[in-house]
Amino acid sequence: EEAFRRADLATLSAESVADLLAELIEMIRADPVVTKVLADEVDLLGPLLADLAEMIDRVVASVGPALAETMRAGLLAHRDARAVAGWLTRVGATCIVAPPPGDLRAFLAEVVVPVLAGPHSGGRRSAGRRRR
């Protein structure tokens, strides 16, 4: 939440949100405690995931207003900002626990960018997305 709130909202785009989400996922997965739990203590995830709904609520309360602002400014597609903030949190949590096969940034460019792309995006994809 803190990273998103510090982001420069004037330059926010669907691509930069996907890139920021990728950076956060990579940072969390690189944490030694998270690495240890995911590798050797997976049974600890159950109790941790029990608090997921509360974490989502906190992120929505924190990030939702900034998303709404960028949507009003036309930088992101006009959607329910609270629903999008919750969805982004769920996507991030899933990618931490069960990373997608292949490149994380390409995956997020494929699923996040189309949802967030504003009317002036021209369908651009994140730099992590390779054109076919």
Secondary structure, 3 states (H helix, E strand, C coil): CHHHHHCCHHHCCHHHHHHHHHHHHHHHHHCHHHHHHHHHCHHHHHHHHCCHHHHHHHHHHHHHHHHHHHHHCCCECCCCHHHHHHHHHHHHHHHHHCCCCCCHHHHHHHHCHHHHECCCCCCCCCCCCCCC
